[in-house]
């Protein structure tokens, strides 16, 4: 996972998290539809899938928070402090 953190910027992590949030929301909507049609087995499968997507979204959100302090603005601030 360390290699991946180096390759993705903060906005990339947020984008990935947003995509997984969207997938989770979609899976929840479809699961609700299946439950409404008395197809509880498929609804349960989709609910589990939604939970997995939500967990992935959370992981990507946490990575975005970790990389928040490594942006170019912070690096410029560190360079300015060294000059003083």
Contact map, one row per residue, 1 for C-alpha under 8 A:
111110000000000000000000000000000000000000000000000000000000000000000000000000000000
111111000000000000000000000000000000000000000000000000000000000000000000000000000000
111111100000000000000000000000000000000000000000000000000000000000000000000000000000
111111110000000000000000000000000000000000000000000000000000000000000000000000000000
111111111000000000000000000000000000000000000000000000000000001000100000000000000000
011111111000000000000000000000000000000000000000000000000000000000000000000000000000
001111111000000000000000000000000000000000000000000000000000000000000000000000000000
000111111111100000000000000000000000000000000000000000000000000000000000000000000000
000011111111100000000000000000000000000000000000000000000000000100100000000000000000
000000011111110000000000000000000000000000000000000000000000000110110010000000000000
000000011111111000000000000000000000000000000000000000000000000100000000000000000000
000000011111111100000000000000000000000000000000000000000000000000000000000000000000
000000011111111110000000000000000000000000000000000000000001101100000000000000000000
000000000111111111000000000000000000000000000000000000000001100100000000000000000000
000000000011111111100000000000000000000000000000000000000000000000000000000000000000
000000000001111111110000000000000000000000000000000000001001000000000000000000000000
000000000000111111111000000000000000000000000000000000011111100000000000000000000000
000000000000011111111100000000000000000000000000000000001000000000000000000000000000
000000000000001111111110000000000000000000000000000000001000000000000000000000000000
000000000000000111111111000000000000000000000000000011011000000000000000000000000000
000000000000000011111111100000000000000000000000000011001000000000000000000000000000
000000000000000001111111110000000000000000000000000000000000000000000000000000000000
000000000000000000111111111000000000000000000000010010000000000000000000000000000000
000000000000000000011111111100000000000000000000111111000000000000000000000000000000
000000000000000000001111111110000000000000000000010000000000000000000000000000000000
000000000000000000000111111111000000000000000000010000000000000000000000000000000000
000000000000000000000011111111100000000000000110110000000000000000000000000000000000
000000000000000000000001111111110000000000000110010000000000000000000000000000000000
000000000000000000000000111111111000000000000000000000000000000000000000000000000000
000000000000000000000000011111111100000000100100000000000000000000000000000000000000
000000000000000000000000001111111110000001111110000000000000000000000000000000000000
000000000000000000000000000111111111000000100000000000000000000000000000000000000000
000000000000000000000000000011111111100000100000000000000000000000000000000000000000
000000000000000000000000000001111111111101100000000000000000000000000000000000000000
000000000000000000000000000000111111111101100000000000000000000000000000000000000000
000000000000000000000000000000011111111000000000000000000000000000000000000000000000
000000000000000000000000000000001111111000000000000000000000000000000000000000000000
000000000000000000000000000000000111111100000000000000000000000000000000000000000000
000000000000000000000000000000000111111111100000000000000000000000000000000000000000
000000000000000000000000000000000110011111110000000000000000000000000000000000000000
000000000000000000000000000000000000001111111000000000000000000000000000000000000000
000000000000000000000000000000100110001111111100000000000000000000000000000000000000
000000000000000000000000000001111110001111111110000000000000000000000000000000000000
000000000000000000000000000000100000000111111111000000000000000000000000000000000000
000000000000000000000000000000100000000011111111100000000000000000000000000000000000
000000000000000000000000001101100000000001111111110000000000000000000000000000000000
000000000000000000000000001100100000000000111111111000000000000000000000000000000000
000000000000000000000000000000000000000000011111111100000000000000000000000000000000
000000000000000000000001001000000000000000001111111110000000000000000000000000000000
000000000000000000000011111100000000000000000111111111000000000000000000000000000000
000000000000000000000001000000000000000000000011111111100000000000000000000000000000
000000000000000000000001000000000000000000000001111111110000000000000000000000000000
000000000000000000011011000000000000000000000000111111111000000000000000000000000000
000000000000000000011001000000000000000000000000011111111100000000000000000000000000
000000000000000000000000000000000000000000000000001111111110000000000000000000000000
000000000000000010010000000000000000000000000000000111111111000000000000000000000000
000000000000000111111000000000000000000000000000000011111111100000000000000000000000
000000000000000010000000000000000000000000000000000001111111110000000000000000000000
000000000000000010000000000000000000000000000000000000111111111000000000000000000000
000000000000110110000000000000000000000000000000000000011111111100000000000000000000
000000000000110010000000000000000000000000000000000000001111111110000000000000000000
000000000000000000000000000000000000000000000000000000000111111111000000000000000000
000010000000100000000000000000000000000000000000000000000011111111100000000000000000
000000001110110000000000000000000000000000000000000000000001111111110000000000000000
000000000100000000000000000000000000000000000000000000000000111111111000000000000000
000000000000000000000000000000000000000000000000000000000000011111111000000000000000
000010001100000000000000000000000000000000000000000000000000001111111110000000000000
000000000100000000000000000000000000000000000000000000000000000111111110000000000000
000000000000000000000000000000000000000000000000000000000000000011111110010000000000
000000000000000000000000000000000000000000000000000000000000000000111111011000000000
000000000100000000000000000000000000000000000000000000000000000000111111111000000000
000000000000000000000000000000000000000000000000000000000000000000000111111100000000
000000000000000000000000000000000000000000000000000000000000000000000011111110000000
000000000000000000000000000000000000000000000000000000000000000000001111111111000000
000000000000000000000000000000000000000000000000000000000000000000000111111111100000
000000000000000000000000000000000000000000000000000000000000000000000001111111110000
000000000000000000000000000000000000000000000000000000000000000000000000111111111000
000000000000000000000000000000000000000000000000000000000000000000000000011111111100
000000000000000000000000000000000000000000000000000000000000000000000000001111111110
000000000000000000000000000000000000000000000000000000000000000000000000000111111111
000000000000000000000000000000000000000000000000000000000000000000000000000011111111
000000000000000000000000000000000000000000000000000000000000000000000000000001111111
000000000000000000000000000000000000000000000000000000000000000000000000000000111111
000000000000000000000000000000000000000000000000000000000000000000000000000000011111
